[in-house]
Structures are given as structure tokens and as C-alpha cells.
Amino acid sequence: MIRTRFAPSPNGLLHFGHAYAAVVAHDLARARGGEFLVRIEDIDGTRSRTELVPEILADLEWLGLTWDGPVVFQSARLDTYAMAGQRLIDLGLLYPCSCTRREVADAARDQGPDGPIYPGTCRGRHAAQANEVAWRLDMARAFDLVGPISWEDELAGPQRCSPEQFGDVVLLRRDAPASYHLAATLDDAADGITTITRGQDLFAASQVHRLLQALLGLPVPVWHHHPLLVEADGRKLAKRRGSPALADLRRTGQDGRALANELRAGRLPAGLSLGNGVEPAA
């Protein structure tokens, strides 16, 4: 049975881009007789605001979307992240890193999907030297351990896993219990997600998540990276740029179900379009 999820972070109100992502995940599950779950990704330090959770759920109901089972919160799974992190440390795959973002940016020679690629400054440090640090994945060692692996995207087809483009990513943050890469991968496994729907902007991140699944012995889903709603200049919608909030439309009495149906039909709000959602197969 198919199981999808919508997993917003409560660090701002939902906008049209979130509405489109939620509709895609919801409708895929319903069309195939499956289940649709909602997960709140609320471990991002001081940016997570509990008062926004009721607004998010109200927006989903306003759109006419229903979910199966109780809402899941990442903050209830901190022990899971810690245990997975310790397992990777015990395997010799994580090392402590005290570099600041500025130091990484200044020393990096290349850019990856997440920004400057970490130059390996702290690689080889031992846990006994760790104090107020992040923990990075030794990507080369991890890839040597699992060997060639692949994954499947419903829109783009078979993919060869190439997480080395990220460099040694942070999995345990100094300012949060886990990185997005580790937490989302563990959560999707715990929730039994069989089809991971998310925007095309996260296509490359699935390379890292597939590697973590191999390292931790987790089930392997299929992915469905859908197009993004973008503004006239091609930029994706973003909370930080003040993209119109669904909550504001809801409070003015607009019809959320009608909006969801417009999104399904490809009739988008003025000034928005769908970007290219298909990545060439590797």
C-alpha cells in the first residue's frame, strides 16, 4: 500500500508552494488507495514556533485535505536521531567538526547542492577532541562501505546514487538534534513512507538520503520529485521573501477547496508558474 506524507516546518506560514506540495502528496495516496500522513518538522532550534502548528493544520483542512492517523512531531523522536548518530560514530563514519560556516565558505574550493563543499579540515579528528561540534559524514568512507547503489524517481526514472557531490555533510548539528538529511531519512522509515513526494529543489538531497538508508539498513522507498511553483523571475516561493500566506487567504473567506482544485488543474495564481520537474537520469 502506498503511503505519502507532507512534512512542513513551523518556522513560517504556509504559502502556495506548500499548498501545491501538499495536494500532490495527498492526491497520489488517495488515487492509489493509500494513506497520507502529516509530520511537523519542529527541531530547527529557535526557528520552530509551536504557535504556527494549528495554523498549518487549519490550512490543510481549508484546502480540503485529510490525513490518516495522528500528526507526527519530530521533537518526539530525538532519541531516535541520537541513536542513529551514535551508530554511525561507532562505525567510524562520523567525525567532529568545529568549523564555522564562514570558515567553510572561505576554505571551500567547490560548490555543491547545499552550498560550499566542506574541504575536510577536521577529517580525522577523534571524538575525544570534540566539544561543541557538529558531526560530519566521511562521505568517501561511507560510499566505500556500501558500494554502488541506486534509487528510483517516478518522474525521472532510475538514478545512480552520487552523494559525493555534497562532500562531508553535517548529520548531527551543534544547534539542533539532527540535520534535515538524517532526521527526514529516519522519519520516513519510521512512518512507513513508500513514496516520498517533494519539490525538484530537493532532488539532489535524495542522493544523501539513499546512502543513509544503505548505511542504517532502512527500507528504500521510491521518490516523486514534482515541479516547483516559481515566481515570474524563476525563483521558488519562500517564506523569508513574504510569499502570500494561505492563512491570510483563509481568514478573508476565500475558498480553499477551490484553490486546491485550481492547483490540480494547473491553473495557478497570477504571477506563478511550474518549473521543470524532471531531472535527467544519471
LUMKERO-970189 format. One record per residue (C-alpha): residue number from 1; residue in three letters; x, y, z negated. Coordinates in pm, 1 decimal, m for minus. Layout:
<gumi num="NUM" residu="ALA" c1="X" c2="Y" c3="Z"/>
...
//
This chain:
<gumi num="1" residu="MET" c1="0.0" c2="0.0" c3="0.0"/>
<gumi num="2" residu="ILE" c1="129.1" c2="345.2" c3="88.6"/>
<gumi num="3" residu="ARG" c1="191.3" c2="590.5" c3="m195.5"/>
<gumi num="4" residu="THR" c1="292.3" c2="953.4" c3="m140.6"/>
<gumi num="5" residu="ARG" c1="348.1" c2="1246.9" c3="m373.3"/>
<gumi num="6" residu="PHE" c1="353.2" c2="1624.5" c3="m389.1"/>
<gumi num="7" residu="ALA" c1="619.4" c2="1747.6" c3="m630.7"/>
<gumi num="8" residu="PRO" c1="625.5" c2="2124.8" c3="m684.6"/>
<gumi num="9" residu="SER" c1="848.9" c2="2310.8" c3="m928.5"/>
<gumi num="10" residu="PRO" c1="666.3" c2="2551.1" c3="m1163.2"/>
<gumi num="11" residu="ASN" c1="905.4" c2="2839.3" c3="m1101.7"/>
<gumi num="12" residu="GLY" c1="657.6" c2="3038.6" c3="m896.8"/>
<gumi num="13" residu="LEU" c1="308.4" c2="3027.2" c3="m749.4"/>
<gumi num="14" residu="LEU" c1="231.9" c2="2804.3" c3="m451.8"/>
<gumi num="15" residu="HIS" c1="221.4" c2="2959.6" c3="m104.9"/>
<gumi num="16" residu="PHE" c1="106.1" c2="2849.7" c3="243.0"/>
<gumi num="17" residu="GLY" c1="414.3" c2="2631.7" c3="288.2"/>
<gumi num="18" residu="HIS" c1="329.4" c2="2435.8" c3="m25.1"/>
<gumi num="19" residu="ALA" c1="m30.8" c2="2402.6" c3="93.5"/>
<gumi num="20" residu="TYR" c1="85.5" c2="2251.1" c3="422.4"/>
<gumi num="21" residu="ALA" c1="322.0" c2="2007.6" c3="246.6"/>
<gumi num="22" residu="ALA" c1="52.2" c2="1900.3" c3="2.0"/>
<gumi num="23" residu="VAL" c1="m201.7" c2="1845.4" c3="279.8"/>
<gumi num="24" residu="VAL" c1="44.9" c2="1632.3" c3="478.8"/>
<gumi num="25" residu="ALA" c1="124.8" c2="1410.4" c3="179.3"/>
<gumi num="26" residu="HIS" c1="m239.0" c2="1383.5" c3="72.9"/>
<gumi num="27" residu="ASP" c1="m374.2" c2="1306.6" c3="419.4"/>
<gumi num="28" residu="LEU" c1="m112.0" c2="1043.7" c3="502.4"/>
<gumi num="29" residu="ALA" c1="m207.0" c2="850.0" c3="190.7"/>
<gumi num="30" residu="ARG" c1="m580.1" c2="884.1" c3="243.5"/>
<gumi num="31" residu="ALA" c1="m565.1" c2="792.6" c3="615.3"/>
<gumi num="32" residu="ARG" c1="m384.3" c2="468.3" c3="531.2"/>
<gumi num="33" residu="GLY" c1="m593.8" c2="371.3" c3="230.4"/>
<gumi num="34" residu="GLY" c1="m319.0" c2="453.7" c3="m18.1"/>
<gumi num="35" residu="GLU" c1="m254.2" c2="671.5" c3="m320.1"/>
<gumi num="36" residu="PHE" c1="m147.0" c2="1034.0" c3="m357.9"/>
<gumi num="37" residu="LEU" c1="36.3" c2="1142.6" c3="m673.6"/>
<gumi num="38" residu="VAL" c1="127.6" c2="1481.0" c3="m818.9"/>
<gumi num="39" residu="ARG" c1="458.4" c2="1529.7" c3="m1000.3"/>
<gumi num="40" residu="ILE" c1="570.8" c2="1852.1" c3="m1166.9"/>
<gumi num="41" residu="GLU" c1="946.6" c2="1903.8" c3="m1138.6"/>
<gumi num="42" residu="ASP" c1="993.0" c2="2108.4" c3="m1454.6"/>
<gumi num="43" residu="ILE" c1="1353.5" c2="2060.2" c3="m1566.5"/>
<gumi num="44" residu="ASP" c1="1510.8" c2="2361.6" c3="m1397.8"/>
<gumi num="45" residu="GLY" c1="1615.2" c2="2539.4" c3="m1717.0"/>
<gumi num="46" residu="THR" c1="1457.0" c2="2876.5" c3="m1786.5"/>
<gumi num="47" residu="ARG" c1="1313.7" c2="2899.4" c3="m1432.8"/>
<gumi num="48" residu="SER" c1="1042.3" c2="2642.8" c3="m1512.5"/>
<gumi num="49" residu="ARG" c1="730.8" c2="2811.0" c3="m1653.1"/>
<gumi num="50" residu="THR" c1="471.6" c2="2588.8" c3="m1816.5"/>
<gumi num="51" residu="GLU" c1="200.7" c2="2850.1" c3="m1773.2"/>
<gumi num="52" residu="LEU" c1="216.2" c2="2800.4" c3="m1394.7"/>
<gumi num="53" residu="VAL" c1="121.4" c2="2430.9" c3="m1407.2"/>
<gumi num="54" residu="PRO" c1="m255.6" c2="2496.6" c3="m1445.0"/>
<gumi num="55" residu="GLU" c1="m233.8" c2="2741.5" c3="m1153.5"/>
<gumi num="56" residu="ILE" c1="m65.2" c2="2478.0" c3="m934.3"/>
<gumi num="57" residu="LEU" c1="m326.3" c2="2214.7" c3="m1014.9"/>
<gumi num="58" residu="ALA" c1="m608.1" c2="2464.9" c3="m961.5"/>
<gumi num="59" residu="ASP" c1="m464.5" c2="2549.3" c3="m619.4"/>
<gumi num="60" residu="LEU" c1="m461.8" c2="2182.5" c3="m518.7"/>
<gumi num="61" residu="GLU" c1="m822.1" c2="2138.3" c3="m629.7"/>
<gumi num="62" residu="TRP" c1="m914.0" c2="2458.0" c3="m444.3"/>
<gumi num="63" residu="LEU" c1="m766.9" c2="2305.3" c3="m127.3"/>
<gumi num="64" residu="GLY" c1="m991.8" c2="2003.1" c3="m179.4"/>
<gumi num="65" residu="LEU" c1="m704.0" c2="1767.4" c3="m257.2"/>
<gumi num="66" residu="THR" c1="m746.7" c2="1491.8" c3="m515.3"/>
<gumi num="67" residu="TRP" c1="m474.2" c2="1282.7" c3="m671.8"/>
<gumi num="68" residu="ASP" c1="m457.4" c2="937.7" c3="m825.9"/>
<gumi num="69" residu="GLY" c1="m361.7" c2="884.9" c3="m1188.2"/>
<gumi num="70" residu="PRO" c1="m228.5" c2="1141.3" c3="m1433.8"/>
<gumi num="71" residu="VAL" c1="4.9" c2="1422.1" c3="m1334.2"/>
<gumi num="72" residu="VAL" c1="367.5" c2="1320.9" c3="m1398.0"/>
<gumi num="73" residu="PHE" c1="621.0" c2="1560.1" c3="m1554.0"/>
<gumi num="74" residu="GLN" c1="995.7" c2="1531.8" c3="m1505.0"/>
<gumi num="75" residu="SER" c1="1050.2" c2="1664.6" c3="m1855.7"/>
<gumi num="76" residu="ALA" c1="914.0" c2="1333.6" c3="m1988.9"/>
<gumi num="77" residu="ARG" c1="1191.3" c2="1141.0" c3="m1812.2"/>
<gumi num="78" residu="LEU" c1="1511.6" c2="1293.2" c3="m1948.4"/>
<gumi num="79" residu="ASP" c1="1628.0" c2="961.3" c3="m2094.7"/>
<gumi num="80" residu="THR" c1="1595.8" c2="802.0" c3="m1751.5"/>
<gumi num="81" residu="TYR" c1="1825.0" c2="1060.8" c3="m1595.0"/>
<gumi num="82" residu="ALA" c1="2079.1" c2="1030.0" c3="m1875.2"/>
<gumi num="83" residu="MET" c1="2091.3" c2="650.9" c3="m1849.4"/>
<gumi num="84" residu="ALA" c1="2136.9" c2="658.8" c3="m1472.1"/>
<gumi num="85" residu="GLY" c1="2410.2" c2="918.5" c3="m1506.4"/>
<gumi num="86" residu="GLN" c1="2590.9" c2="710.6" c3="m1767.2"/>
<gumi num="87" residu="ARG" c1="2566.3" c2="405.3" c3="m1544.3"/>
<gumi num="88" residu="LEU" c1="2737.2" c2="592.5" c3="m1262.5"/>
<gumi num="89" residu="ILE" c1="3002.9" c2="720.3" c3="m1504.5"/>
<gumi num="90" residu="ASP" c1="3067.2" c2="365.3" c3="m1623.4"/>
<gumi num="91" residu="LEU" c1="3111.6" c2="259.7" c3="m1260.4"/>
<gumi num="92" residu="GLY" c1="3380.5" c2="524.2" c3="m1223.9"/>
<gumi num="93" residu="LEU" c1="3175.4" c2="716.6" c3="m968.6"/>
<gumi num="94" residu="LEU" c1="3124.3" c2="1046.6" c3="m1155.5"/>
<gumi num="95" residu="TYR" c1="3388.7" c2="1288.2" c3="m1275.6"/>
<gumi num="96" residu="PRO" c1="3356.9" c2="1604.0" c3="m1489.0"/>
<gumi num="97" residu="CYS" c1="3389.9" c2="1939.5" c3="m1316.8"/>
<gumi num="98" residu="SER" c1="3429.5" c2="2276.5" c3="m1485.6"/>
<gumi num="99" residu="CYS" c1="3449.5" c2="2485.5" c3="m1167.9"/>
<gumi num="100" residu="THR" c1="3212.2" c2="2778.9" c3="m1136.2"/>
<gumi num="101" residu="ARG" c1="3010.1" c2="2841.0" c3="m821.1"/>
<gumi num="102" residu="ARG" c1="3235.4" c2="3135.3" c3="m741.9"/>
<gumi num="103" residu="GLU" c1="3547.0" c2="2919.6" c3="m776.4"/>
<gumi num="104" residu="VAL" c1="3396.5" c2="2656.9" c3="m546.3"/>
<gumi num="105" residu="ALA" c1="3298.8" c2="2918.5" c3="m288.4"/>
<gumi num="106" residu="ASP" c1="3644.4" c2="3078.1" c3="m298.1"/>
<gumi num="107" residu="ALA" c1="3826.2" c2="2744.6" c3="m260.3"/>
<gumi num="108" residu="ALA" c1="3595.9" c2="2571.3" c3="m12.1"/>
<gumi num="109" residu="ARG" c1="3712.1" c2="2528.9" c3="345.7"/>
<gumi num="110" residu="ASP" c1="3387.2" c2="2399.6" c3="493.8"/>
<gumi num="111" residu="GLN" c1="3013.4" c2="2446.4" c3="462.0"/>
<gumi num="112" residu="GLY" c1="2766.4" c2="2162.8" c3="403.7"/>
<gumi num="113" residu="PRO" c1="2387.0" c2="2141.3" c3="382.1"/>
<gumi num="114" residu="ASP" c1="2395.7" c2="2263.0" c3="19.2"/>
<gumi num="115" residu="GLY" c1="2649.9" c2="2539.8" c3="80.4"/>
<gumi num="116" residu="PRO" c1="3028.4" c2="2538.1" c3="33.2"/>
<gumi num="117" residu="ILE" c1="3169.8" c2="2184.6" c3="21.1"/>
<gumi num="118" residu="TYR" c1="3346.7" c2="2119.8" c3="m306.9"/>
<gumi num="119" residu="PRO" c1="3723.8" c2="2093.4" c3="m244.3"/>
<gumi num="120" residu="GLY" c1="3782.3" c2="1826.7" c3="m510.4"/>
<gumi num="121" residu="THR" c1="3960.7" c2="2049.1" c3="m761.6"/>
<gumi num="122" residu="CYS" c1="3858.7" c2="1839.8" c3="m1063.5"/>
<gumi num="123" residu="ARG" c1="3854.8" c2="1499.4" c3="m895.6"/>
<gumi num="124" residu="GLY" c1="4045.7" c2="1250.4" c3="m1109.9"/>
<gumi num="125" residu="ARG" c1="3968.7" c2="1415.4" c3="m1443.4"/>
<gumi num="126" residu="HIS" c1="3872.5" c2="1183.6" c3="m1726.4"/>
<gumi num="127" residu="ALA" c1="3565.2" c2="1202.6" c3="m1946.9"/>
<gumi num="128" residu="ALA" c1="3784.1" c2="1282.1" c3="m2247.5"/>
<gumi num="129" residu="GLN" c1="3865.3" c2="1614.5" c3="m2083.8"/>
<gumi num="130" residu="ALA" c1="3501.2" c2="1702.2" c3="m2027.7"/>
<gumi num="131" residu="ASN" c1="3349.2" c2="1992.7" c3="m2217.2"/>
<gumi num="132" residu="GLU" c1="3054.1" c2="2195.1" c3="m2095.2"/>
<gumi num="133" residu="VAL" c1="3089.7" c2="2050.0" c3="m1747.9"/>
<gumi num="134" residu="ALA" c1="2889.0" c2="1926.3" c3="m1455.6"/>
<gumi num="135" residu="TRP" c1="2938.8" c2="1571.4" c3="m1331.4"/>
<gumi num="136" residu="ARG" c1="3012.2" c2="1520.4" c3="m962.2"/>
<gumi num="137" residu="LEU" c1="2975.8" c2="1209.3" c3="m749.4"/>
<gumi num="138" residu="ASP" c1="3301.2" c2="1088.9" c3="m597.2"/>
<gumi num="139" residu="MET" c1="3147.3" c2="1056.4" c3="m252.5"/>
<gumi num="140" residu="ALA" c1="3430.2" c2="864.7" c3="m88.0"/>
<gumi num="141" residu="ARG" c1="3446.0" c2="608.5" c3="m367.4"/>
<gumi num="142" residu="ALA" c1="3067.9" c2="568.5" c3="m371.5"/>
<gumi num="143" residu="PHE" c1="3049.0" c2="519.9" c3="3.5"/>
<gumi num="144" residu="ASP" c1="3331.6" c2="265.3" c3="m9.1"/>
<gumi num="145" residu="LEU" c1="3136.9" c2="72.8" c3="m272.8"/>
<gumi num="146" residu="VAL" c1="2810.2" c2="40.7" c3="m79.3"/>
<gumi num="147" residu="GLY" c1="2940.2" c2="29.9" c3="276.3"/>
<gumi num="148" residu="PRO" c1="2733.5" c2="135.5" c3="582.7"/>
<gumi num="149" residu="ILE" c1="2367.6" c2="196.9" c3="500.9"/>
<gumi num="150" residu="SER" c1="2072.5" c2="330.3" c3="695.4"/>
<gumi num="151" residu="TRP" c1="1726.6" c2="473.5" c3="643.6"/>
<gumi num="152" residu="GLU" c1="1409.9" c2="534.0" c3="841.2"/>
<gumi num="153" residu="ASP" c1="1219.6" c2="852.2" c3="910.9"/>
<gumi num="154" residu="GLU" c1="868.3" c2="813.7" c3="1053.5"/>
<gumi num="155" residu="LEU" c1="916.0" c2="1106.9" c3="1290.4"/>
<gumi num="156" residu="ALA" c1="1287.2" c2="1091.3" c3="1372.1"/>
<gumi num="157" residu="GLY" c1="1336.7" c2="714.8" c3="1370.4"/>
<gumi num="158" residu="PRO" c1="1631.4" c2="511.7" c3="1235.8"/>
<gumi num="159" residu="GLN" c1="1913.5" c2="707.8" c3="1072.6"/>
<gumi num="160" residu="ARG" c1="2270.1" c2="619.5" c3="979.6"/>
<gumi num="161" residu="CYS" c1="2349.0" c2="737.0" c3="628.9"/>
<gumi num="162" residu="SER" c1="2617.1" c2="1008.0" c3="628.0"/>
<gumi num="163" residu="PRO" c1="2615.1" c2="1175.5" c3="285.8"/>
<gumi num="164" residu="GLU" c1="2981.2" c2="1272.5" c3="316.3"/>
<gumi num="165" residu="GLN" c1="2864.0" c2="1595.2" c3="481.1"/>
<gumi num="166" residu="PHE" c1="2770.6" c2="1715.4" c3="130.9"/>
<gumi num="167" residu="GLY" c1="3106.3" c2="1648.4" c3="m32.1"/>
<gumi num="168" residu="ASP" c1="3114.2" c2="1555.5" c3="m400.8"/>
<gumi num="169" residu="VAL" c1="2765.8" c2="1668.5" c3="m507.9"/>
<gumi num="170" residu="VAL" c1="2669.3" c2="1750.8" c3="m866.4"/>
<gumi num="171" residu="LEU" c1="2437.2" c2="1489.0" c3="m1017.9"/>
<gumi num="172" residu="LEU" c1="2440.0" c2="1596.6" c3="m1383.8"/>
<gumi num="173" residu="ARG" c1="2420.0" c2="1972.3" c3="m1417.2"/>
<gumi num="174" residu="ARG" c1="2556.3" c2="2174.1" c3="m1704.5"/>
<gumi num="175" residu="ASP" c1="2237.0" c2="2384.2" c3="m1718.5"/>
<gumi num="176" residu="ALA" c1="1979.0" c2="2107.0" c3="m1662.4"/>
<gumi num="177" residu="PRO" c1="1940.3" c2="1734.4" c3="m1736.4"/>
<gumi num="178" residu="ALA" c1="1994.9" c2="1630.7" c3="m1374.6"/>
<gumi num="179" residu="SER" c1="2031.6" c2="1767.5" c3="m1024.4"/>
<gumi num="180" residu="TYR" c1="1748.6" c2="1757.5" c3="m774.2"/>
<gumi num="181" residu="HIS" c1="1926.2" c2="1474.5" c3="m591.2"/>
<gumi num="182" residu="LEU" c1="1936.7" c2="1242.6" c3="m892.0"/>
<gumi num="183" residu="ALA" c1="1603.9" c2="1334.6" c3="m1053.8"/>
<gumi num="184" residu="ALA" c1="1396.5" c2="1314.7" c3="m734.3"/>
<gumi num="185" residu="THR" c1="1550.6" c2="981.4" c3="m635.9"/>
<gumi num="186" residu="LEU" c1="1483.7" c2="826.0" c3="m976.6"/>
<gumi num="187" residu="ASP" c1="1134.2" c2="974.0" c3="m994.2"/>
<gumi num="188" residu="ASP" c1="1028.6" c2="842.4" c3="m654.9"/>
<gumi num="189" residu="ALA" c1="1142.9" c2="494.5" c3="m755.8"/>
<gumi num="190" residu="ALA" c1="966.0" c2="514.0" c3="m1093.4"/>
<gumi num="191" residu="ASP" c1="644.7" c2="634.6" c3="m928.2"/>
<gumi num="192" residu="GLY" c1="649.5" c2="361.2" c3="m663.9"/>
<gumi num="193" residu="ILE" c1="656.9" c2="610.8" c3="m377.7"/>
<gumi num="194" residu="THR" c1="666.9" c2="424.2" c3="m48.2"/>
<gumi num="195" residu="THR" c1="660.6" c2="723.2" c3="188.4"/>
<gumi num="196" residu="ILE" c1="849.5" c2="1038.0" c3="89.4"/>
<gumi num="197" residu="THR" c1="698.1" c2="1339.3" c3="262.1"/>
<gumi num="198" residu="ARG" c1="883.7" c2="1667.0" c3="254.2"/>
<gumi num="199" residu="GLY" c1="993.5" c2="1951.5" c3="475.4"/>
<gumi num="200" residu="GLN" c1="1250.3" c2="1931.5" c3="751.2"/>
<gumi num="201" residu="ASP" c1="1481.5" c2="2153.3" c3="545.5"/>
<gumi num="202" residu="LEU" c1="1545.9" c2="1855.4" c3="315.6"/>
<gumi num="203" residu="PHE" c1="1624.5" c2="1609.6" c3="594.9"/>
<gumi num="204" residu="ALA" c1="1996.3" c2="1605.3" c3="518.0"/>
<gumi num="205" residu="ALA" c1="1935.0" c2="1560.3" c3="144.6"/>
<gumi num="206" residu="SER" c1="1782.3" c2="1221.3" c3="216.2"/>
<gumi num="207" residu="GLN" c1="2133.3" c2="1102.3" c3="304.4"/>
<gumi num="208" residu="VAL" c1="2239.9" c2="1153.5" c3="m58.1"/>
<gumi num="209" residu="HIS" c1="1919.0" c2="1002.2" c3="m193.8"/>
<gumi num="210" residu="ARG" c1="1961.0" c2="690.6" c3="17.6"/>
<gumi num="211" residu="LEU" c1="2314.6" c2="649.9" c3="m117.0"/>
<gumi num="212" residu="LEU" c1="2191.0" c2="683.3" c3="m476.3"/>
<gumi num="213" residu="GLN" c1="1927.9" c2="418.6" c3="m410.6"/>
<gumi num="214" residu="ALA" c1="2202.9" c2="181.9" c3="m295.8"/>
<gumi num="215" residu="LEU" c1="2425.9" c2="260.8" c3="m595.0"/>
<gumi num="216" residu="LEU" c1="2147.1" c2="220.8" c3="m851.7"/>
<gumi num="217" residu="GLY" c1="1965.5" c2="m73.2" c3="m692.8"/>
<gumi num="218" residu="LEU" c1="1646.0" c2="122.0" c3="m631.4"/>
<gumi num="219" residu="PRO" c1="1373.7" c2="35.3" c3="m377.5"/>
<gumi num="220" residu="VAL" c1="1407.2" c2="202.0" c3="m37.8"/>
<gumi num="221" residu="PRO" c1="1105.1" c2="393.5" c3="93.0"/>
<gumi num="222" residu="VAL" c1="1052.1" c2="544.8" c3="435.7"/>
<gumi num="223" residu="TRP" c1="1069.0" c2="920.0" c3="484.8"/>
<gumi num="224" residu="HIS" c1="839.6" c2="1159.7" c3="668.5"/>
<gumi num="225" residu="HIS" c1="1009.7" c2="1496.4" c3="719.6"/>
<gumi num="226" residu="HIS" c1="740.4" c2="1726.3" c3="851.4"/>
<gumi num="227" residu="PRO" c1="780.3" c2="2065.6" c3="1020.2"/>
<gumi num="228" residu="LEU" c1="801.3" c2="2376.0" c3="803.0"/>
<gumi num="229" residu="LEU" c1="575.4" c2="2675.5" c3="813.7"/>
<gumi num="230" residu="VAL" c1="801.7" c2="2963.3" c3="912.4"/>
<gumi num="231" residu="GLU" c1="769.5" c2="3337.7" c3="940.8"/>
<gumi num="232" residu="ALA" c1="799.6" c2="3532.7" c3="1264.8"/>
<gumi num="233" residu="ASP" c1="1177.4" c2="3558.4" c3="1221.4"/>
<gumi num="234" residu="GLY" c1="1206.5" c2="3179.8" c3="1181.0"/>
<gumi num="235" residu="ARG" c1="1270.8" c2="3183.6" c3="807.9"/>
<gumi num="236" residu="LYS" c1="1081.6" c2="2937.2" c3="589.7"/>
<gumi num="237" residu="LEU" c1="835.4" c2="3072.3" c3="335.8"/>
<gumi num="238" residu="ALA" c1="984.1" c2="3133.9" c3="m7.9"/>
<gumi num="239" residu="LYS" c1="856.2" c2="3234.2" c3="m349.0"/>
<gumi num="240" residu="ARG" c1="1150.5" c2="3468.8" c3="m401.6"/>
<gumi num="241" residu="ARG" c1="1056.3" c2="3671.1" c3="m90.6"/>
<gumi num="242" residu="GLY" c1="699.3" c2="3718.2" c3="m204.4"/>
<gumi num="243" residu="SER" c1="521.3" c2="3485.7" c3="36.4"/>
<gumi num="244" residu="PRO" c1="143.3" c2="3517.9" c3="m24.7"/>
<gumi num="245" residu="ALA" c1="31.9" c2="3312.7" c3="m324.0"/>
<gumi num="246" residu="LEU" c1="m254.2" c2="3066.0" c3="m295.5"/>
<gumi num="247" residu="ALA" c1="m370.4" c2="3169.1" c3="m641.9"/>
<gumi num="248" residu="ASP" c1="m434.1" c2="3524.4" c3="m518.9"/>
<gumi num="249" residu="LEU" c1="m646.2" c2="3395.2" c3="m230.9"/>
<gumi num="250" residu="ARG" c1="m830.3" c2="3160.7" c3="m464.7"/>
<gumi num="251" residu="ARG" c1="m916.9" c2="3442.2" c3="m704.0"/>
<gumi num="252" residu="THR" c1="m1057.4" c2="3658.5" c3="m424.3"/>
<gumi num="253" residu="GLY" c1="m1307.9" c2="3386.4" c3="m341.8"/>
<gumi num="254" residu="GLN" c1="m1157.4" c2="3259.4" c3="m18.2"/>
<gumi num="255" residu="ASP" c1="m1245.8" c2="2904.7" c3="83.8"/>
<gumi num="256" residu="GLY" c1="m953.1" c2="2672.9" c3="7.0"/>
<gumi num="257" residu="ARG" c1="m1106.0" c2="2371.3" c3="179.5"/>
<gumi num="258" residu="ALA" c1="m1146.1" c2="2574.1" c3="495.3"/>
<gumi num="259" residu="LEU" c1="m780.6" c2="2678.7" c3="472.1"/>
<gumi num="260" residu="ALA" c1="m674.8" c2="2314.4" c3="436.7"/>
<gumi num="261" residu="ASN" c1="m880.1" c2="2222.5" c3="742.2"/>
<gumi num="262" residu="GLU" c1="m721.8" c2="2507.0" c3="939.7"/>
<gumi num="263" residu="LEU" c1="m376.7" c2="2377.0" c3="848.5"/>
<gumi num="264" residu="ARG" c1="m477.3" c2="2025.9" c3="955.2"/>
<gumi num="265" residu="ALA" c1="m592.2" c2="2160.1" c3="1290.8"/>
<gumi num="266" residu="GLY" c1="m273.0" c2="2358.5" c3="1343.8"/>
<gumi num="267" residu="ARG" c1="m449.7" c2="2692.1" c3="1316.3"/>
<gumi num="268" residu="LEU" c1="m203.3" c2="2877.5" c3="1097.9"/>
<gumi num="269" residu="PRO" c1="m229.4" c2="3204.9" c3="907.3"/>
<gumi num="270" residu="ALA" c1="m132.9" c2="3514.3" c3="1104.9"/>
<gumi num="271" residu="GLY" c1="240.3" c2="3556.2" c3="1150.0"/>
<gumi num="272" residu="LEU" c1="324.4" c2="3192.0" c3="1071.7"/>
<gumi num="273" residu="SER" c1="422.7" c2="2903.3" c3="1295.5"/>
<gumi num="274" residu="LEU" c1="550.4" c2="2548.3" c3="1264.6"/>
<gumi num="275" residu="GLY" c1="923.1" c2="2497.9" c3="1311.0"/>
<gumi num="276" residu="ASN" c1="1071.2" c2="2195.5" c3="1486.2"/>
<gumi num="277" residu="GLY" c1="1014.5" c2="1899.1" c3="1258.7"/>
<gumi num="278" residu="VAL" c1="1212.3" c2="1624.4" c3="1432.2"/>
<gumi num="279" residu="GLU" c1="1580.4" c2="1563.3" c3="1370.2"/>
<gumi num="280" residu="PRO" c1="1770.7" c2="1365.2" c3="1635.7"/>
<gumi num="281" residu="ALA" c1="1858.3" c2="1014.9" c3="1527.8"/>
<gumi num="282" residu="ALA" c1="2219.8" c2="969.6" c3="1419.7"/>
//
